[in-house]
């Protein structure tokens, strides 16, 4: 029997673990977006010096231990099960709006990138034909926003990103475009969208438009062909977003300490929380790395997604110069995981973190069923 004291302790530990991760996320921005420093520093030497400092080791070790204990106690006590069940059911009810959420999340940044003159990423300029690159992104962005030829636009955007990646390796710092475009290519336009309207008009008997536009009329076969793969969309989002987070934590913070330290100094973050500057970098780096790994493997996926959203919000307040548009894609991916849950091939399906205790015997797949 679970005692009230145990429940109270579990809730306190969960709160402590979440706060320790979120607070370290104030500096968890795209460092390269807000600093003029070009020197990345000696990453391994920085880690060796910073981690052997007793104070840093104690703080980081204590935070990691708090998170692990909180997870263990949660799995043992299972507090707030009714709250979690209702929350999950409400979020699942938004499933039909998932394509619209993704279209907004990646259409808006494309339009913004086109008008601002950068290419997918604020630190990357078009390698050639900047005028064409602007028009390409604006046109692609509006196609996604209005839901016009959504799958074709997503595939075209994915190909443009992957080809450009060979010419502009810094595009890796915006890797979220890959899972975003793939997800949109699978889920399509959804509703509300121009594609849905045009397809229904074209499919209706006796319409003149149906005779003029055989593409939308015949698109139903494509929908049937893609439908079996839609259950893997949460998996694609989860793995892509997790990789992006882990990459940023490792290569923008832990292995690029000079850049990260310059951001701490630039925004006087040590005045906000009076700890050594290197502890800010370590906390942000390890928090992003750990959060990325958790999302990637589908471990407490919805909780991890909420934590990611909290990190984004804190970043906007802590680092006001960080370009908001550049983060909307990650915002939409995290929000999508709140709706879909972990998807296939996730640890949540084994430990039952995505289901209430009473339903654990029925765990076979996720909310896609």
N, C-alpha and C positions, 0 to 999 in steps of 0.2 A: 504493500500500500504506500502511495506517495504522500508524504506529509506536507502540510502547508509551508513548513520551513524549507523543505527541499525545493518546492516550486519557487518560493521567493528567491532562494539562492541561485537557482538556474536562470531565472529572469535577470538577476543582477549580473551574473557572469556573461550572459548573452549581450546585455547592454554594454558591459565593460569591453568585451571583445569588439563589438561593432564600433564603439566610440574610438578605440585605439586605432582601428583601421581608417575610419573616416577622418579623424584629426590629422593623421599623417598624409591624407590625400589633399590637403590644401595646396601643397606644392606639386601635386601630381598632374601637372599640365603638360602640353607639348612644349617642352623647354625651349626647343629651337624656334618656336613661334614668337617668343617674347624676349629673347636675349640677343645682344650683338656680339657676344663672346664666341670666338671661333675655335678656341683651344678646348679640346675635350678633356685633357688631363690624362694622368696615368690611373686607369680604373682599378687594376689589381693592386697597385701600391696603395691607393686610397682605401680600398676595402681592407687591406691588411692592417693599415694604421688605425682606421676608424673602428674596426671590429675588435681590436685588441685593447681598446680603451675600456676600462672596467665600467664606467658610467654608461657608455653606449651599449655595451654588451648586456648590462643589467636591464636597461630600459627595453631594448629589443627582445631580449629573452623573456622578460616579464610579460610583454605584450603578446608574444607568440604563445606563451604558456596560457595566458588568459583566454585567448581564442580557442586553443585546443581543449581546455577544460570546459569552456562554455559549450562547445560542440558535443563533447562527451556527455555532459550533464543533460543537454537538450535531448539527445537521442535516448537517454535513460528515462528522463522524467516526462518528456513530451508535453510541455506546457502550451497553453493557448491553441489547442487543437481545433476547437470550434471556430475561433477567429481565423485561423489559417485556412480552414475548409471553406468558410464563406468568402474570404478574400480570393482564394483560388477559383471558386465557382464564378465570382463576379468577373475576374479577369478573363477566364475562358469564354465568357459570354461576349467578349469583344473580338472574338476570333475572326469574324467576317470583316472587321475593319483593319486587319493586319496589312493587307496590300496598300491601303490608303495611308497608314502610318509610315510604311517604308517609302512610299512614293514621296511623301512630304519630307521625310528624313534625308533623302538623297537628291530630290529635285531642287529643294531650296539651296543647299550648298553649291550645286552645279551652277545655278543662276547667279549666285553671289560670286563664285569664282570667275565666271565669265565677265561680269561687270567690273570686278576688282582687278582683273588682268593676270591672276595666277592660274596655275594648272593643277586642279584637284587638291593642291596643298599650298598653303600661304607662303611656304619657303621655296616653291618650285615655280619657275617661269617657263612658258612654252619654249621648247628647244628650237622650233622653227615656226614660221607663219603665225605670229601672235594674234593677228586679227582673225584668222580662221579659227584658232583655238578658242578665242572668246566667243565667236558666233556658235561654234560647235557645242560648247558647254551650255550656253544660254538656250539653244534650241533643244538640246538633250534634256536639260532641266525642266523646261516648260512641257516637253512631251511627257515626262514622268509626273509632273504636278497635275496635268489635266488628264492623265491616263490615256494618252493617244499612242497606239502601237507600243504598249508598255514593255512587252517581252522583247521586241526588236530593239527598243531603245536601251534596255538593260544589257542585252548582249553586246550591242555596239559600244556602250560605255565600258563594259568589262574588257573588251578587246583593246580599246584605246588605252585603258589604264595599264594593261599587261605589256603592250608593245612599248609604251612610254617608259615603263619601269626599267627597261634595258638602257635607255638613254638618260634617265633621271633616277638613280638609285634612291634619292631622298624621298621618293614617293612611297617607299616602304613605311615611312612614318605616318602614312594615312592608309594603312592596309585595310581599314574597315570598308573601303570601297569594294573589295573583292566579295566578302560575304553579302554585302548589301545588294550588289548587282546580281549575284547568283540567286539570292532569295527572290528578288523581283522577277527574274526570268522564269522562276518556277510558279510563284503565286499569281503572276499576271496583274491585271488592273484592279480587279475587285470592284467594290462599289463604295462611294460614287465615282464614276469615271466616264470619260467620253467613249471608251471602247465598249462598255456595257450598254450605253444608250444606242450607239451605232449598230451593235450586234443585234439588239432586240428589234430595232427598226428594220434592219436588213432581213431578219428571219421571219418577220410578220408577213402573212399572205397579202398579196395585192399591193405592196408598197412599190413605188417607183424607185426609191433608193435601193431596195433589195435587188432590183435588176441592174443597177449601176455599180453596186459595190459587192461583188461576190466574195471578197476577202473576209469581211466580218460575218457574212452569212455562213461561210464554210468553216469558221474558226472553232466551231464546237468540237470538231475532231481533234484539234490541238489540245483543247481543254481536257478531253478524255484521255489523251496520251500522256499529259503531264500530271494529272491528278494523283496517280499512284506514288509519285515522288514528292508530293507536298508534305508528307509526314516527315521527310528528312530536312525540311527547312529549319526547324529549331536547332538541329544538329549542325547545319552549315553556319547559322548565325552564331551559335555558341562557340564553335571551334575557331571561326574567324575573329570574333570579338576577343576571345581568350588569347589568341596569338598576338593580336594587336596590343592588348594590355601588357602581356608579358614582355613583348619586344620593347615597348616604351619604358617599362620599369628597368629593364636590363641595360638598354643601349642609350637611353636619354638621362638616366640617373646614375645607376651603379657603376657603369663603365664610361660615363662622361661626367665625372664629378665637377670639373671646372665650370661647365655650363650650368649644371644644377646649382652649384654654390653661388654662382653669379645671380641667379634668380632669387635665391634666399636673401642675398644682400640687397638686390635691387628693390625688393618689396618689403624690406625690414621685417622679415618673418620671425626673426629671433626676438623681436620686441613683442610680437603677438604671443609667442610661447617661448619663454627664456631657456632654451636648451641650445647646445652647440649646433652650429650650422651644419656640420657633417651629419648630425643625428636627423635633421630635417631631410637630408638627401637619402640617408639610409632608410628612414621610415617610409618615405614616399616610394623609393625604389622597390623595397621588399613588399610593401603593401600592394603595389601594382603588379609585381611579379606573382605574388601569392594569389591575388584576386584573379589574375589572368589564368593561372593554372586551374583554379577552382571552377571558373566558368568553362574553360576548355574541356575539362573532364566531366562537367555536369554535376558538380558537388554543391548541394544547397543552391541550386541555380537561381531561383527567384530571390532568395536572400542576397546572393552575390550581385544580382542585377540591381536590387535596391541600393546596395552599398556602392555600386558603380555610379548610379544616378546621384547619390549623395556626394560622392567625390567630385562629380562634374559641377554640381551646384556650389560646393565650397570653393572650388577652383575659380568660379566666376566672381565670387566675392573677394577671395584672397589675392587673385591676380587679375585685376580688371582689364588689363591690356590684352589678355588672351582672346583671340578672335572667336566669337561665339559661333559663327556660321561653320567654322572648321570642325566643331564638335557635335553638330546636330546629327550627323550620321551615327556616331557612337550612342548619342541619346536615344535615337530611334531603335537601334539594335538592342540596347538594354531594356527599353520599353517593350519591344517585341518579345523578349524572353519572359517578361512578367505575364504576358498573355499566353504564350505557348508552353511555358515550362521547359524542362530540359530536352525533351525530344528523345529520339532513339539513341542507343549506345551511350548512356550516361550513368554515372555512379548513383544518381538519385533513384534510378529504377531498381537498384539493388538494395540500397539502405532504406528506401521508402520515405525519403525526405520530402518528396513531392506529393505524398498521400497522407491522409490522416491515419492514425493507428488502427481504427476499425476497418479500414479498407486495404490493409497491407496484404491480405491473402489474395486480393484481386489484382495485384500489380503485375501487369504483363507489359503494357506499353504506357505511354503518357497521355496527355489530354487530346492527342490526335485521334484517339479511338472514337 
